[in-house]
Amino acid sequence: MTPSLSGRASAAAISVVGLKKRYGAVEAVRGIDFEVPKGEIFGLIGPDGAGKTTTFQILAGVMESTSGKVEIFGEAARDAREHTGYLTQAFSLYPDLTVAENIQYIGDLRRVPQKEIDERGYKYLSMFDMDRFTDRLAGRLSGGMKQKLALACALVAQPQVLLLDEPTTGVDPVSRREFWDTLAHLADGGLTIMVATPYLDEAERCHRVALMHLGEIRETGTPAELRAGLGAKRLEIHTSNLAKAEEILSLESEQHNEILDVQRFGDRLDVIAPDPVRGKAIVEEKLGAAGLACDVFRIDQPTLENTFVATLRAIGQDVQAKPYPGVHPHQDLRGQIAIKATNLTKHFGAFTAVKDVNITVKYGEIYGLLGANGAGKTTTIKMLCGLLGPSSGGMELAGESGSLRSRAVRERIGYMSQKFSLYDDLSIDQNLDFFGGVYGVPKEELAEKKKWVMDFSGLTGKEDVVTGSLPGGWKQRVAFGASIMHEPSVLFLDEPTSGVDPLARRAFWRMINQLADRGTAILVTTHYLEEAEQCNRLGFMVAGELVAEGTPHNVKSAQGGHLIELIVDQPQRAADLLRAPLNATGDRWRVSLFGDRLHVITDLDAETGKRQTMATLAAAGIGVSDAYEEPYSLEDVFIVVVEKARKLGKVGKED
């Protein structure tokens, strides 16, 4: 067995002092300092190009710093590599080896004795509910299962520090929650974890978070401290014309500091105001003057994403793309049916991937199709846009119900694939020329639209860069721009913002909303449920079936039950206790952990559920400092919908 570092005198598991890294004239990391104590989950968040991956590579000992000191339990990072586990952004295992063979290979590579490889491999695969898949090739696993396998491989060497660089990109919400529950257990057992994530709802699960930008750390604190530091409240507003209301209030935000931020969602606006009473009065005054009735139906704490955006804007950073140079709007089609599926079914041999799905999307509407990995979303999209023939059922697309592969239909739709959208061995400019030609973009429009794509992507002046060398977030921006150059009236987006940072994600959705306002029908899939709030309507798929549908507000209201949030002094122990079969919650999925907070879903009335939960915790000696009812998030809804469907026997391909 390898010797332990934990007995050394250093008070911190990770200590970074004055860390700098320079690549030629580019200073990627500019003298950062932080410490991570043993057993903490420490989040590093920031936009693309902030320096997060460089920092992780130095901590992992695979890259030398230019200057500064980096220590793992008092030892230089490069000398502590035997005690450090590192998950890179890209899937780093061997797709042509089985689950068991990957664990064996990594164990041998890290010089772990065979007995311990067997024991730990079984332990972690069982913990991740993957012990049934030891003989499956890694390349045939879903995104969530791949990440669980990568984590099991990292843990087989029994590291004392675990470095995770965007570990859940492309992973569905059920698997993400299971992944984070596992991390919380490991940290409670003493493992020190440092994680980078573009999903700020995940950052809420960290004990502390550091915001990094342009190689510098701007803020550090607990999620609650960072939210409180914004000194503002979030107002949720309903109004009949969200586009007009957003325009009016955004102008107010630019001119005065009484409104800090305005964000549009599928059925509401979020307005961030230092003084919520004054903010509410301004909203009602400005919208009323424009003839827009409004309802400020909720005042709440800002999210961590609100804090992130406000911090970057305060230092002059924002993603502001020029208006789309569209000359072929589709307003005349608004309200008409653009996409329709009737009892759509697809069989692959004996396996039914999609079963009797009925979906209708109108021009000017954004429809979100949500589901776990293997739920049938991508298969459904491929049938709806004519790339895959159905086994049975009817389809209508852009006014056609016969051949969906005709040239006339092709010219009216845009499609951004989940995996393949650009040619990695071509430059950005060559890719845009290719797609402009395929989509028939008129020559007199092509130059201006290419210029817009480069501006939107933040890559102006880098037209000759080979696309395959771009980080994932930038590649997604180029792919999105390429898919809309021909101004399609129907747009399919399959996980368009996977791996994209919060600022860029806002730019994406600002553009998606502009396209919908111009009459484009948009069907989008996403695993990031905070952004699913941007959709006008949502459909939830489980095991190939559509099991719930409605506006974001309506699907939340339809779930029944109540969500209780509790702040406790022993979070992991409290979560384990409430998940035990004999306790009030019973079902494990009803309890989720967010740092020192618990979310508990109860079918009792809110007060009774809160009282019983607190009594269960008190009887076990667990202190509760506060407890209150909170509205469902879309992630909570997603988990409830999936788990209720599973109880009815609807199970996914990999269950």
N, C-alpha and C positions, 0 to 999 in steps of 0.2 A: 504493500500500500504506500502511496505517496505521503510524505510528511505534511502535517497541517501547518498552515500559517496563522491560524486563529489565536495561538498562544503568544504571538509577538506583542510587543508593548504598544504598537500604534493604536490610537483610540478609534481611528476610522478604517473601515474596510477598503474604501477608495479615497485617495487623497490626491488632489490635482492643484498645483500651485504654479502660476505664471506660465501655463502651457501655451506654446506658440508652434504653428506649423506653416511653413512657407513652401509654395511650389513656384520656383522662379520669382517672378514679380508679384505673384498672387499670395496674399496672406490669408490662408483659409481659417486659421484659428489665431486669435489675437490676444493672448495673455489671459486665459480664463482660470478661475479659481473655484473649487467646490470640494466638499467632503460628503461622503455617503457612509453613515454608520452601518454596522452589521445588522442584517435583518430588515433593512429598509428597501422599499420599492421606490426608486428615484427616476422620475420622468424627465427626458430631455426633449423639448418640443421646439419647433421653429420652422420657418419656410424652407423651400428647396434652396440649397446653396448656403445654408446657415453655418455649416461646418460640423454637423452632428456625426455623419459617418466617419469623417476624418478623426474626430475625437474618439469614437468607438474603436477604430483600428489601432490607434495609439494605446488605448487602454488594454486592448487584447494582445498587445505586444507584437503585432504583425507589421507595424510601421513605427519608425523612429520620429520623435518630435524634433523640431528645430531648436527649441530651448524650453526650459521649465522642468518641473519635477512631477512625475506620475508614479504613484506607488499603490500597490495592492497589499494590504496588511503589512505596510512598512517595507516592502520589497519592490524593487523596480519592476514595472509592468512586464518588461521583456523576460525577466527572470522568474516571474510568477505565472507564466503561461500554463503550467501544469495544473494550476488551481483555478483557472478561468475558463468558463464556457462562453462561446461566442456564436450567436446566430446572425448571419449576414442577411441583407435585404433579399438577395436572390436565393432560391431554393438550392441548398448547397450539398444535398445528398445525391445518391446514385440512382437514377430512375430505373435502371435495368437490374438492380438488386432488389430482393424482397425486403420487407420491413425488418425481419430478423437478421438478414445478411447485412443491412446497413448498420444495425446496432452492433453486430459482431465486428464489423470492419472498424468502426470508430473506436470501439473498446480496445481492439488490438493496437490501433494507431496510438492511443493514449496509454498503452502498456498497462491496461487493467487486467488483473488475474481473471481466468476463465470463469471461476465460480462466481466472482462478483459481477461479471458481464451478464451471466445467466440470471442472477438474483435481481440485479438492478433493472435489467431489461424487462423482466416479468413484472417487477414492481411498478415501473412507470407506464408500461403499456396497459396494465390493469387500471392504473389510476386514470389514464386517458381514455378508457373504454376502447382500446385498440388491440387487446390481446386476442381478439377473434381474427385479426388480419395479418398475422405474422408471415403468412405465405404469399401475400399480395405484393406485386411489384410496386415500388415507391412511385413510379411514374403513372400508375393507375389510381392513385389516391386523389381525393378532392383536396382543395386548397387548405381547408381546416385540418384534415388528417395529415397532410404533408408537414404542416407546422407543428402538429403534436409529435410526429415522428422526429422532426429535427430537434425538438425540445428534449425528447427522450434520449436521443443520441448525445446531446450536450450534457445531460445529467448522468449518463452512465459512468463518466469519469469522476463523479462526485465533486464538482467544482464548489468553491466557496464564494465565488463571484460569478454572476451570470449576466452577460451583455446581450441585449436583444435589440437589433436594429430593424424597426418596423416589422415586427414578427407576425402581425395579423392582416397585412395588406391583402385584399382579395379573399378574406376569410368571412364566412357568413356570421350573422349575429349570434346564433346559438353556439357555434364553435368558439367565437370570440369570448363569449361569457364563460364557457367552460375553461378556455385557455387562461383567462384572468383569475378564475377561481383557483386553478392549479397554482398560479404564481403566488396568490395570497397564502395558500397552504405552505408553499416552499419558503416564503419569506418568514412566516410564523415559526418555521422550524429552524431559522437562523441563516438561510441563504440570502445573500445580498444581491439585489437585482437592479440593474440600470436598463431602462428601456426608452427607445425613441419611437414616437408614433405620430402620424398625421391626424389621428382621430382624437379630438379633444374630449369626447365623452369617455375614452379609455384613460386619458390623463387624469380624469377625476378619480380613478381607482388607485393612483399613486399616493404614497405618503407625502412626498414633496415633489415639486416640479420646478425646473429651470427653463426659462424662455431664452433661446439662443437666436441671435440674428447677426449676420455678416461677421461671424467668427467671435462674437462677444456675447456674454451672458448678461441679459438686461434685467431680469427679475428672478428671484428664487423664493419659494415659500410653499406652504400647503395649498391645495386647491382652494380651500375656504379663505385663506389669507389673501391669495391673489384676486379672488372674486371681490372680497371686501375692499381691497385696495383700489378698485376702480371707482368706488364712491358713488355708485349710481344704481338705479333700479331698471328692470326690464318691464315695459308695458306691452301687453298683447292686445292687438287691435283688430276688430272685424269691421270691414266696410265693403260696399258693393263693387268698387272699382279700385282694386289693389294697385294696378299700374299707375293710375293717376295719383292716388294717395302717396305712393312711394316717391313719385317725382316731386310732389309738393313738399313733403317732409324732408326729403334729401336736400332740397334747396335750403330749407330752414336750417338743417344741420350744418351746411357749409357756411352759412352767414352768421350763425349764433352758436354759443356753447351750451345753450339750454337743452339741446338735443345732440347727443354724441354720435349716435349711429342709428341707421334705419335698415332693416333687413326684411325682404319680402319672402313669405312662405306661400304654400298652396292655397290656404284659406284664411291667412292673417298677415299682419305686419308686426314685427318686433321693433320697438323704439326704446333706445337706451337714454335715460334722462337722469341727471344728478338729483333733481328735485322732482319726484314722481307727480306731486300735486300740480306743480307748475307745468311739467311736461304734459300731463293730461289736459290741462287747460289750453295749451298751445295746439295740441293735436285737434281738439274739438273746435277751436277757433279757426285754424287754417283750413281744415277739411270742410267745416261748415260754410266758410266763405266761398268754397268751390262747389257748394251744393251737394257735398258727400256726407251722408249720415254715417256715424261711426259709433262703435261700442268698445270702450276700453274695458275688456271683460276680465282682465287679470293683471295684477302688479306683483312681480316676483323678483328674486335675485337674478343678476346677470349670470350667464353661463361662462365657463372657462373660455369658450371660443370668443364671446363678446370681449373678454379681458384681453385675449391674445390680439384681436384685431385692433382694439383701442390702443394698446401699447405700441404696436407697430405704426399705427397712424400718427401717434404722438411724436414719433421720430421721423415722420415724413415718408413712411413706406406704405404703399397700397398698390393694388393691381388695377389700373384704370385703362382698359382697352378703348380704342377709338370706336365710335359707332360702326356697326356692320354696314359695309357699302352695298346693301341690297337694293336691287332695282326691280325685283319681281315679287311683290308682296302677295299674300293669299287671303287678305281680309274678306274678299267676296265669297270665300268658301266657309267662313266661320259658321259653326253650328251644324254643318253637314257631317255625315259619317265619313271618316277617313280610313279607319281600321275596324274590321268586324270579324270576330270568330264565332262560329255557331257549332257547339258540340265538337270542338276540335280535338282529335285524338291521334296519337302517334305510338305505334308499336315498333319495337326493335326485337324481332324474334318473339320470345315469350314475355319480354319485359315491356310494360306500358309506361312510357316516359311522360305522356300527356294524356289526360282522360277527361273528355267532355267539357272542355274549357269554353266559356262564353265571355267574350270581351268586346266592348264597343268604345272606340276613342273618336272624338269629334275634332275637327279642325279648330285650332286655337286652344287645345287642351293638352295638359301635361299629365300623363298617366304613368304611375309607378308600379312596376311589377316586382314584388318582393318575394323572397323565399330562400330557404337554406340551400347549401350546395346540393345538387342532385334533385332539386324540386321540380325541374322541368322548364325553368325560365328561358334559358338560351335555346332549347329545342323549340319552345313556343315562338320565340322571336324569329328563328330561322324559317319556320313555317309561315308566319304572318308576312314576312317580306319576300317570300317566294324562293328561298334558298333550299328549302327542304319540303318535299311533298307530304301531306298528311295521310294517315291510314284511313281516316274517315272524318266527316264534318265539312262545314263550309267556311269559306273565307272571302272577305272583300277588302281590297286595298286600292286606295286612290281612285275610287270609282269603278274599278275592274273586279269582276267576280269570276272570270274565266281563267285565262292564263296570267298568272302574276309575274311571269318571267318575260313578258313582252317588253320591247324597247320603250314603249310609251310609259309603262309603269316604272321601268328602271330609271328613267329621266326624272321622275317625280319623287323618288325616295332617296334618303341618305341613310347610311348604316355605319356605325362605329362599333367594330367588333370588340369583344372582351379581351381577346388575345392578339389577333392579327389585324392591324390597321395600316401599317406602314412597312416599307421595305427597308430593313436595317442596313443593307449594303449600298443604298442610294443616299445621296445628300438630301437635306431638307428641300432644297430647291428642285431637285430631280423628282422627289416624291410629289411635290405640289404640281409640277408640270404633268406628271403621269396621271394623277387623279383628276386634274383639270381636263385632260384629254378624254379620259374614260367617261367622265360625267358630262362632257360636251359643254364646258364653260366657254362662252364666246371669247374670242381672242382679245376683243376690245375691253373685256372685263377682267381677264385673267391677271394682268399685272397688278391692278389695284387690289384684287382679292388676295393675291399672294402676299402683298405688302401688309394687308390687314392681319393675315394669319401670323406673320412674323411678329407683328406688334402685339397681338393677343397672346402669343406664346412667350413674349419677353426675350426673343432671340434675334431681334433686328441686328443685321450685320454679320450673322452667323449662318447665312443661307447655304454655304458650302460645307458645313459640318455634316459628317456622316450620321445619319439618324440613329444607328445602332449604338453610338457613343453617348447619346443623351441619357440623363437620369430619367427614371420612369415618369415623374410628374411633368417634365417638359415634353416628353414624347407624347403623353396623353393630350397636351394642349395642341400640338401640331396635328395629331390625328383627328381631333375634334374639328379644327379649322378646315382640314382637308375634306371632311365629310359634309360640310355645309357650303362649300364654295359655289355649288350649282343651285343654291337656294331651293332645296327640296320642299315640297308641301307636306311630306310625311318623313319623320326622322326617327330612326331606331338607335338608341344609345345603350349599349350593354356594358354596364359598370364604367362609365366614362371618366370618373374622378378617382379611380383606384390609385392610391399612393400619392394623390395631389394634396399639397398643403392647404391650410384653411383660407389663406388670402386668394390663392389661385382658384380654389373651389368656389369662392364667392364670385369670381369673374366668370367662371363657367356658368353658374346659375343665373347671373345677371344676363348673360348672352342667351341662355335657354329661355328665360322669361321673355326677352325681346323677340325671339323667334316665334314664341307662342302668341305674343301680342300682335305679330304680323300675320297670324292665321295658320302657322305651321302646327300640325298634329305631331306630338312627341310621345313616344313610348320609351321609358327609361328603366333600367334595373340598377339597383345599388345595394351594397351591403352596409352602407353608412346611413343609419336610420335617421340621424339628425337632418341629413339633406333630403331624405324622403319626405320630410315635412314640406318641401318646396313643391311637391306635386299637388295638382288639383284633386285627383282621385287616386286611390291605391287599390291594388289587388294582391292578396296574399296566396301564394301557392305552397301546397304541402303534398309531397309524393305525387306530383303530376296533376293535382286537382286545385281549382280555385275555391278556397274555403272561406274567404271574407273579402268584402269590397266596400268602398265608400270614401268620403273625404277624410283627411287626417283627423279632424275633430269627431266625425261620426264613428270611425272605427275605434277610437278611444272610448267614446261613450257607450259603444255597444258591448264592451267586454264584461261589464258588471264587476262586482267585487270592489275592493278598495286597496290602494297602495299606501302603506304606512312607512314613513322614514323614521329611523331611530338612530341616535348618536350614542354609542356605547363605549365602555372602557376596555373591553376585550373583544374586538370585532370578530376575529377568526373563530374564537371559541363560541361566541354568540351565534354565528352563522352555522357552525357545525351542529350546535344544539337544536336550533330551529329546523334544520333539515332532517333531523332524526325522525324516523317513521312514527314514533309514539307521541310526538309533540303536535301542537295545534296546526302547524302548516302542513306537515306530512310530506308533500311533494317538494323535492329538492329545488325545482325550478322556481318555486314561489319566493325563494330567498336569494338575494344577490348582495354582494359586498362592494362598497365604494369607499376605500380608505377606512375611516372611523365610522362610516354610516352604513346602515343596513336598509335595504328595501325589502319589505315583506308584503306579499299580496294575500289578502284574506277575503273569504266569501261572506264573512260576518259584516254587520254594520261597522263603520269606521271606529266608533268609540269602544265597542265591545272587542273588536279585533286588537285595538291598541292596548286595552286593559289586560287582555289575556296574554298577549305577547310579552308585555312588561312583567307580568306576574311570573311567567315561565322563566324569564331571564333573571329576575330577582331571586327566585328560588334556587338558582344555580350560582348565586353570588356575583352576577354580572351587573354592573352599574349602568343605568340609562340616564343620561343627562338631559335628553329631550326626545320627544316623540310627537309626530304630527302627520296628518294626511297630506299627501302630495298627489297631483294629477299623474296619470299614466304618461310615460314617454312612449314614443313609437317602438323603442326597443322592448319595453315591457309588454306592449301589445303584441309584438312579433313573437316573443317567447310564449305568451299566453295562448295565442292562436295556434302555434306549432304544437305545443304540448297538449292542448285540448284535442287537436286532430289526431295526435298519436294515440291518445286514450281511446279514440274511436276506431283504432286499427289502421290509420293512415300512416304508413312508415316510408321513409325515403329509401333510395336505392342502397345506401350504405348502412342502414340501421339493422 
